[in-house]
Amino acid sequence: MADLILGPLLRYVDAKEATLWVETDAPCEVQALGHRARTFAVEGHHYALVCIADLEPATRYEYTVELDGRKVWPGPNAPFAAGLIRSFDERRSFRLAFGSCRVAMPLAPPYTLTDAETVLGYEIDALYALSRRLQSLPDEDWPHALLLLGDQVYADEVAPTLLEFMRARRSLDKPPGKEIADFEEYTRLYRESWTQPDIRWLLANLPSAMIFDDHDVNDDWNISAAWARDMQAEPWWRARIVGAFMSYWLYQHLGNLSPRELAQDDLYQAVHKANDAGPLLREFAESLYEGKRVYRWSFYRDFGKSRLVVMDSRAGRVLEPERRAMVSPEEWDWIRSHAEGEFDHLLLGTSVPLLMGQGIHYLEAWNEALCRGAWGKWAAQKSERIRRAIDLDHWPAFQCSFRDMVAWLQKLARGARAPASIIFLSGDVHHTYLVEARLAGEAAHSRLYQAVCSPYRNPLDKTMRRAMRSCWSRPLSAFVKGLALLAGVKPPGIAWRRTHEKLWFDNVISELAFTRTHCRLKIEKCPPGDAQRPQLEEVYACDLVEKPDDPRT
């Protein structure tokens, strides 16, 4: 008799369709809202995506999950009777919650304490606080979707219960030690991250979209070609990266796709037909690692007449120094083709920010120039060490891609079909901010912003907070800019400034609310306190676009 291990996760939703993802402990048929799917097997694990069709727009659907005709979710002791799918109303406003960087530690002391109180302090999870709030509100007050912008799991920072599982199967005294080693441990890491009851409720009721970042795999993942060579020499790395790709495809990527895209995905169709898709999926991951295969992780979602394009800013990087790029040429073509159209607002999700503090921007650009040899071999070697030591791997550290992006924005924001706003949504940097940008030359038709929300749960210590603040300061920015120009770095072709004085280093969550003619950002922090009574406090709100109401909305 099969039972539910993980899920359901409500993933893709639009006006007429939805998908539900589950993991079970045995083969079975999964049923929800009259739709069925057989599980597929991967090395002893069992998964299913139930594609739900024929929804009526702007309609609420309560659902339960059955395995082989037996109701398993919600369980008999659950405080709620069913989950909820809300098909989109494309004529109304949309609300998108977003953020990144969530360590799955217990919601009890010492883990809920501050860094000042204990080195084990991570404070209170902002996603957990959001779930507790929404459970007390009518669903018309919920966000319509949740965007997770990287580091959904930390392969290098695991909870005590998971450490016990790892210790029972291998020695933690040998590399990779207390970090995730392979696919089996990744499956447990996702289970640890998503089975807390309130997180489980949240993911069962809010449609979610996800993209990975470095800690989903390893700190500094794909920061440079030299880093990649060093990691390939590590005997434990192959099992880690193969397990990472396998588990990401299963736990995160599949749910990003619409039912139509799933039907067109050759790998997904092949996995469904296999008795055990483990060898097939493992071969897929091996081919990615060896560079023999290219797979597009980027995806898009539509919210009425606004579009979200989420870019893979990590796995598809080109690292060879002579053609170093954030994304491959093929991926870049796909991104542009899916971001151009008749959209009210264009949201560009990228786990690592495009626009950062001026000091960080020029530091990363200068470092990349030195790593390429602008000041000689000795400086290149030292700069590579600095690059890894302080994680200089955002868009400014890929100057060719940065300039390509700015040139494309020049065209897009001044075109006849320019959206009212172009907003980059990012995480990674463990502080939260909003900047407004201005392109060089004539005025653009689109308002241009970078919104960063990080972390959900993993705040910086005091030393790192001081370092981040200094990188936004004018004196340091001017000094590093001078160094960058001396090293041959070109001006960025775009100017930007923060819309606020304060930077936020708390556990946070942000939300965009948008109609055809209006867009508003809200930032809320989750202060330290009692985990049984988590709070979210609004610290900032800003109208990004505000035009007269359109009578068609």
Number of C-alpha atoms within 10 A of each C-alpha: 9 17 18 20 16 18 20 26 24 27 27 24 30 21 20 17 20 24 26 24 23 20 25 21 15 19 21 21 18 28 25 20 16 11 11 18 17 18 22 25 22 21 13 13 19 21 26 25 26 24 22 21 15 9 19 15 15 16 13 14 14 13 19 18 24 22 24 17 11 14 16 15 20 18 14 10 7 11 9 12 14 18 20 17 24 24 20 24 17 18 14 13 18 20 20 20 23 30 32 32 29 25 24 24 24 18 18 14 15 17 19 23 21 20 18 10 10 13 12 15 21 28 27 32 28 26 26 24 24 22 21 20 15 17 16 8 10 8 14 8 9 18 18 23 22 22 23 23 28 29 26 24 24 26 25 17 16 19 17 12 12 18 18 12 12 20 13 10 9 11 12 15 9 9 14 17 16 21 20 29 24 21 21 15 22 25 18 15 21 20 18 19 20 20 15 14 11 17 18 18 27 23 22 22 27 26 26 24 24 27 27 26 29 22 21 22 25 20 15 20 20 22 24 23 15 15 17 14 10 10 15 15 10 11 11 16 18 19 14 21 23 24 25 24 23 23 23 22 17 19 20 20 19 23 25 26 22 21 21 10 12 17 12 11 13 10 14 17 12 12 18 16 11 14 10 17 21 18 13 16 24 18 14 19 22 20 15 18 17 10 9 9 11 14 11 13 21 22 21 19 18 17 26 20 15 22 22 22 21 27 26 24 25 24 20 21 20 20 20 11 14 8 12 19 23 29 21 18 14 10 20 17 11 15 20 14 10 13 18 15 16 14 22 23 27 25 24 20 29 27 31 26 22 21 26 25 21 22 22 24 26 28 24 25 30 27 28 28 22 23 24 18 17 17 14 11 13 11 15 19 15 13 20 20 14 14 22 16 10 10 16 23 23 26 24 28 28 24 23 14 21 21 18 13 15 17 15 12 19 21 12 21 21 16 14 10 15 23 26 24 23 22 24 25 27 28 28 24 21 24 21 25 22 25 20 17 17 18 19 13 9 9 12 18 16 24 19 23 23 24 26 32 31 29 30 31 27 24 26 19 15 12 8 13 16 11 10 20 14 16 20 19 14 12 12 17 19 14 13 21 22 14 16 23 15 13 18 14 19 12 12 17 14 16 14 18 17 18 12 11 6 12 15 20 23 25 32 34 29 24 21 23 18 23 24 24 18 20 22 16 20 16 25 22 23 24 19 18 14 15 17 11 9 19 21 19 12 14 12 16 14 14 13 20 19 14 10 7 11 10 5 6 11
